[in-house]
């Protein structure tokens, strides 16, 4: 059984300015509008 996609995801990174935006971009590319995705840090 496949796990359900969460309705929202927040990626946080406090030392590397590229990790959380990269994760956000990848998730948006893979799942589109299926989940609300944001990054911080």
HTML snippet that shows the backbone in 3Dmol.js (N, CA, C, O; Angstrom):
<script src="https://3Dmol.org/build/3Dmol-min.js"></script>
<div id="view" style="width:600px;height:400px;position:relative"></div>
<script>
const pdb = `
ATOM      1  N   UNK A   1       0.843  -1.181   0.000  1.00  0.00           N
ATOM      2  CA  UNK A   1       0.000   0.000   0.000  1.00  0.00           C
ATOM      3  C   UNK A   1       0.889   1.247   0.000  1.00  0.00           C
ATOM      4  O   UNK A   1       1.815   1.344   0.805  1.00  0.00           O
ATOM      5  N   UNK A   2       0.620   2.179  -0.878  1.00  0.00           N
ATOM      6  CA  UNK A   2       1.400   3.413  -0.969  1.00  0.00           C
ATOM      7  C   UNK A   2       0.982   4.397   0.119  1.00  0.00           C
ATOM      8  O   UNK A   2      -0.195   4.501   0.464  1.00  0.00           O
ATOM      9  N   UNK A   3       1.961   5.111   0.647  1.00  0.00           N
ATOM     10  CA  UNK A   3       1.678   6.128   1.660  1.00  0.00           C
ATOM     11  C   UNK A   3       1.046   7.345   0.993  1.00  0.00           C
ATOM     12  O   UNK A   3       1.353   7.660  -0.157  1.00  0.00           O
ATOM     13  N   UNK A   4       0.170   8.019   1.712  1.00  0.00           N
ATOM     14  CA  UNK A   4      -0.469   9.225   1.187  1.00  0.00           C
ATOM     15  C   UNK A   4       0.498  10.401   1.241  1.00  0.00           C
ATOM     16  O   UNK A   4       1.327  10.492   2.147  1.00  0.00           O
ATOM     17  N   UNK A   5       0.389  11.288   0.278  1.00  0.00           N
ATOM     18  CA  UNK A   5       1.201  12.491   0.224  1.00  0.00           C
ATOM     19  C   UNK A   5       0.676  13.484   1.264  1.00  0.00           C
ATOM     20  O   UNK A   5      -0.536  13.677   1.362  1.00  0.00           O
ATOM     21  N   UNK A   6       1.567  14.122   2.047  1.00  0.00           N
ATOM     22  CA  UNK A   6       1.093  15.118   3.016  1.00  0.00           C
ATOM     23  C   UNK A   6       0.508  16.331   2.297  1.00  0.00           C
ATOM     24  O   UNK A   6       0.850  16.599   1.145  1.00  0.00           O
ATOM     25  N   UNK A   7      -0.376  17.066   2.978  1.00  0.00           N
ATOM     26  CA  UNK A   7      -0.998  18.238   2.351  1.00  0.00           C
ATOM     27  C   UNK A   7      -0.044  19.424   2.279  1.00  0.00           C
ATOM     28  O   UNK A   7      -0.200  20.293   1.421  1.00  0.00           O
ATOM     29  N   UNK A   8       0.945  19.466   3.175  1.00  0.00           N
ATOM     30  CA  UNK A   8       1.944  20.535   3.129  1.00  0.00           C
ATOM     31  C   UNK A   8       3.280  20.030   3.667  1.00  0.00           C
ATOM     32  O   UNK A   8       3.332  19.129   4.504  1.00  0.00           O
ATOM     33  N   UNK A   9       4.370  20.641   3.160  1.00  0.00           N
ATOM     34  CA  UNK A   9       5.728  20.254   3.549  1.00  0.00           C
ATOM     35  C   UNK A   9       6.553  21.524   3.699  1.00  0.00           C
ATOM     36  O   UNK A   9       6.468  22.424   2.864  1.00  0.00           O
ATOM     37  N   UNK A  10       7.355  21.600   4.767  1.00  0.00           N
ATOM     38  CA  UNK A  10       8.276  22.713   4.976  1.00  0.00           C
ATOM     39  C   UNK A  10       9.677  22.149   5.106  1.00  0.00           C
ATOM     40  O   UNK A  10       9.939  21.327   5.985  1.00  0.00           O
ATOM     41  N   UNK A  11      10.584  22.586   4.235  1.00  0.00           N
ATOM     42  CA  UNK A  11      11.989  22.211   4.315  1.00  0.00           C
ATOM     43  C   UNK A  11      12.735  23.358   4.987  1.00  0.00           C
ATOM     44  O   UNK A  11      12.624  24.505   4.554  1.00  0.00           O
ATOM     45  N   UNK A  12      13.496  23.060   6.045  1.00  0.00           N
ATOM     46  CA  UNK A  12      14.259  24.074   6.774  1.00  0.00           C
ATOM     47  C   UNK A  12      15.731  23.695   6.818  1.00  0.00           C
ATOM     48  O   UNK A  12      16.075  22.534   7.042  1.00  0.00           O
ATOM     49  N   UNK A  13      16.598  24.678   6.603  1.00  0.00           N
ATOM     50  CA  UNK A  13      18.033  24.460   6.668  1.00  0.00           C
ATOM     51  C   UNK A  13      18.660  25.745   7.191  1.00  0.00           C
ATOM     52  O   UNK A  13      18.453  26.810   6.610  1.00  0.00           O
ATOM     53  N   UNK A  14      19.419  25.665   8.270  1.00  0.00           N
ATOM     54  CA  UNK A  14      19.952  26.890   8.858  1.00  0.00           C
ATOM     55  C   UNK A  14      21.405  27.192   8.498  1.00  0.00           C
ATOM     56  O   UNK A  14      21.874  28.293   8.785  1.00  0.00           O
ATOM     57  N   UNK A  15      22.135  26.266   7.883  1.00  0.00           N
ATOM     58  CA  UNK A  15      23.539  26.526   7.567  1.00  0.00           C
ATOM     59  C   UNK A  15      23.848  26.569   6.080  1.00  0.00           C
ATOM     60  O   UNK A  15      24.880  27.116   5.691  1.00  0.00           O
ATOM     61  N   UNK A  16      23.005  26.022   5.251  1.00  0.00           N
ATOM     62  CA  UNK A  16      23.293  25.969   3.824  1.00  0.00           C
ATOM     63  C   UNK A  16      22.124  26.576   3.063  1.00  0.00           C
ATOM     64  O   UNK A  16      21.011  26.053   3.102  1.00  0.00           O
ATOM     65  N   UNK A  17      22.379  27.670   2.377  1.00  0.00           N
ATOM     66  CA  UNK A  17      21.305  28.422   1.723  1.00  0.00           C
ATOM     67  C   UNK A  17      20.727  27.725   0.500  1.00  0.00           C
ATOM     68  O   UNK A  17      19.735  28.202  -0.050  1.00  0.00           O
ATOM     69  N   UNK A  18      21.302  26.629   0.059  1.00  0.00           N
ATOM     70  CA  UNK A  18      20.815  25.995  -1.164  1.00  0.00           C
ATOM     71  C   UNK A  18      20.030  24.704  -0.917  1.00  0.00           C
ATOM     72  O   UNK A  18      19.244  24.299  -1.773  1.00  0.00           O
ATOM     73  N   UNK A  19      20.218  24.065   0.207  1.00  0.00           N
ATOM     74  CA  UNK A  19      19.574  22.757   0.428  1.00  0.00           C
ATOM     75  C   UNK A  19      18.055  22.828   0.473  1.00  0.00           C
ATOM     76  O   UNK A  19      17.380  22.085  -0.240  1.00  0.00           O
ATOM     77  N   UNK A  20      17.512  23.707   1.300  1.00  0.00           N
ATOM     78  CA  UNK A  20      16.050  23.756   1.421  1.00  0.00           C
ATOM     79  C   UNK A  20      15.376  24.263   0.144  1.00  0.00           C
ATOM     80  O   UNK A  20      14.343  23.710  -0.233  1.00  0.00           O
ATOM     81  N   UNK A  21      15.906  25.291  -0.548  1.00  0.00           N
ATOM     82  CA  UNK A  21      15.283  25.676  -1.819  1.00  0.00           C
ATOM     83  C   UNK A  21      15.388  24.577  -2.880  1.00  0.00           C
ATOM     84  O   UNK A  21      14.481  24.412  -3.696  1.00  0.00           O
ATOM     85  N   UNK A  22      16.488  23.830  -2.869  1.00  0.00           N
ATOM     86  CA  UNK A  22      16.644  22.732  -3.825  1.00  0.00           C
ATOM     87  C   UNK A  22      15.621  21.637  -3.542  1.00  0.00           C
ATOM     88  O   UNK A  22      14.998  21.117  -4.468  1.00  0.00           O
ATOM     89  N   UNK A  23      15.442  21.285  -2.275  1.00  0.00           N
ATOM     90  CA  UNK A  23      14.449  20.272  -1.905  1.00  0.00           C
ATOM     91  C   UNK A  23      13.043  20.742  -2.275  1.00  0.00           C
ATOM     92  O   UNK A  23      12.231  19.959  -2.767  1.00  0.00           O
ATOM     93  N   UNK A  24      12.763  22.015  -2.037  1.00  0.00           N
ATOM     94  CA  UNK A  24      11.459  22.581  -2.403  1.00  0.00           C
ATOM     95  C   UNK A  24      11.233  22.472  -3.912  1.00  0.00           C
ATOM     96  O   UNK A  24      10.170  22.040  -4.358  1.00  0.00           O
ATOM     97  N   UNK A  25      12.232  22.865  -4.685  1.00  0.00           N
ATOM     98  CA  UNK A  25      12.115  22.808  -6.139  1.00  0.00           C
ATOM     99  C   UNK A  25      11.909  21.401  -6.663  1.00  0.00           C
ATOM    100  O   UNK A  25      11.095  21.181  -7.559  1.00  0.00           O
ATOM    101  N   UNK A  26      12.648  20.444  -6.107  1.00  0.00           N
ATOM    102  CA  UNK A  26      12.502  19.050  -6.536  1.00  0.00           C
ATOM    103  C   UNK A  26      11.117  18.507  -6.212  1.00  0.00           C
ATOM    104  O   UNK A  26      10.497  17.833  -7.034  1.00  0.00           O
ATOM    105  N   UNK A  27      10.638  18.805  -5.011  1.00  0.00           N
ATOM    106  CA  UNK A  27       9.323  18.295  -4.637  1.00  0.00           C
ATOM    107  C   UNK A  27       8.225  18.931  -5.488  1.00  0.00           C
ATOM    108  O   UNK A  27       7.282  18.251  -5.893  1.00  0.00           O
ATOM    109  N   UNK A  28       8.343  20.231  -5.758  1.00  0.00           N
ATOM    110  CA  UNK A  28       7.352  20.892  -6.614  1.00  0.00           C
ATOM    111  C   UNK A  28       7.373  20.309  -8.023  1.00  0.00           C
ATOM    112  O   UNK A  28       6.325  20.149  -8.649  1.00  0.00           O
ATOM    113  N   UNK A  29       8.573  19.990  -8.525  1.00  0.00           N
ATOM    114  CA  UNK A  29       8.683  19.405  -9.862  1.00  0.00           C
ATOM    115  C   UNK A  29       8.069  18.007  -9.893  1.00  0.00           C
ATOM    116  O   UNK A  29       7.396  17.646 -10.859  1.00  0.00           O
ATOM    117  N   UNK A  30       8.296  17.221  -8.844  1.00  0.00           N
ATOM    118  CA  UNK A  30       7.786  15.850  -8.799  1.00  0.00           C
ATOM    119  C   UNK A  30       6.287  15.777  -8.530  1.00  0.00           C
ATOM    120  O   UNK A  30       5.597  14.950  -9.126  1.00  0.00           O
ATOM    121  N   UNK A  31       5.768  16.634  -7.635  1.00  0.00           N
ATOM    122  CA  UNK A  31       4.383  16.513  -7.188  1.00  0.00           C
ATOM    123  C   UNK A  31       3.484  17.667  -7.620  1.00  0.00           C
ATOM    124  O   UNK A  31       2.271  17.597  -7.422  1.00  0.00           O
ATOM    125  N   UNK A  32       4.037  18.714  -8.197  1.00  0.00           N
ATOM    126  CA  UNK A  32       3.231  19.826  -8.691  1.00  0.00           C
ATOM    127  C   UNK A  32       2.337  20.431  -7.628  1.00  0.00           C
ATOM    128  O   UNK A  32       2.805  20.789  -6.547  1.00  0.00           O
ATOM    129  N   UNK A  33       1.063  20.547  -7.926  1.00  0.00           N
ATOM    130  CA  UNK A  33       0.092  21.164  -7.022  1.00  0.00           C
ATOM    131  C   UNK A  33      -0.518  20.177  -6.030  1.00  0.00           C
ATOM    132  O   UNK A  33      -1.434  20.539  -5.292  1.00  0.00           O
ATOM    133  N   UNK A  34      -0.029  18.939  -5.996  1.00  0.00           N
ATOM    134  CA  UNK A  34      -0.595  17.924  -5.103  1.00  0.00           C
ATOM    135  C   UNK A  34      -0.320  18.225  -3.632  1.00  0.00           C
ATOM    136  O   UNK A  34      -1.050  17.753  -2.761  1.00  0.00           O
ATOM    137  N   UNK A  35       0.731  19.010  -3.341  1.00  0.00           N
ATOM    138  CA  UNK A  35       1.068  19.363  -1.963  1.00  0.00           C
ATOM    139  C   UNK A  35       1.573  20.799  -1.938  1.00  0.00           C
ATOM    140  O   UNK A  35       2.199  21.258  -2.893  1.00  0.00           O
ATOM    141  N   UNK A  36       1.300  21.507  -0.843  1.00  0.00           N
ATOM    142  CA  UNK A  36       1.820  22.858  -0.645  1.00  0.00           C
ATOM    143  C   UNK A  36       3.238  22.723  -0.106  1.00  0.00           C
ATOM    144  O   UNK A  36       3.441  22.119   0.948  1.00  0.00           O
ATOM    145  N   UNK A  37       4.221  23.275  -0.814  1.00  0.00           N
ATOM    146  CA  UNK A  37       5.629  23.109  -0.447  1.00  0.00           C
ATOM    147  C   UNK A  37       6.268  24.476  -0.267  1.00  0.00           C
ATOM    148  O   UNK A  37       6.098  25.353  -1.114  1.00  0.00           O
ATOM    149  N   UNK A  38       7.006  24.671   0.832  1.00  0.00           N
ATOM    150  CA  UNK A  38       7.738  25.891   1.125  1.00  0.00           C
ATOM    151  C   UNK A  38       9.106  25.523   1.677  1.00  0.00           C
ATOM    152  O   UNK A  38       9.319  24.408   2.151  1.00  0.00           O
ATOM    153  N   UNK A  39      10.035  26.481   1.609  1.00  0.00           N
ATOM    154  CA  UNK A  39      11.342  26.292   2.234  1.00  0.00           C
ATOM    155  C   UNK A  39      11.676  27.516   3.070  1.00  0.00           C
ATOM    156  O   UNK A  39      11.159  28.606   2.827  1.00  0.00           O
ATOM    157  N   UNK A  40      12.542  27.326   4.054  1.00  0.00           N
ATOM    158  CA  UNK A  40      12.970  28.406   4.932  1.00  0.00           C
ATOM    159  C   UNK A  40      14.404  28.139   5.367  1.00  0.00           C
ATOM    160  O   UNK A  40      14.857  26.996   5.428  1.00  0.00           O
ATOM    161  N   UNK A  41      15.098  29.219   5.666  1.00  0.00           N
ATOM    162  CA  UNK A  41      16.454  29.053   6.174  1.00  0.00           C
ATOM    163  C   UNK A  41      17.511  29.462   5.203  1.00  0.00           C
ATOM    164  O   UNK A  41      18.700  29.371   5.510  1.00  0.00           O
TER     165      UNK A  41
END
`;
const viewer = $3Dmol.createViewer("view");
viewer.addModel(pdb, "pdb");
viewer.setStyle({}, {cartoon: {color: "spectrum"}});
viewer.zoomTo();
viewer.render();
</script>
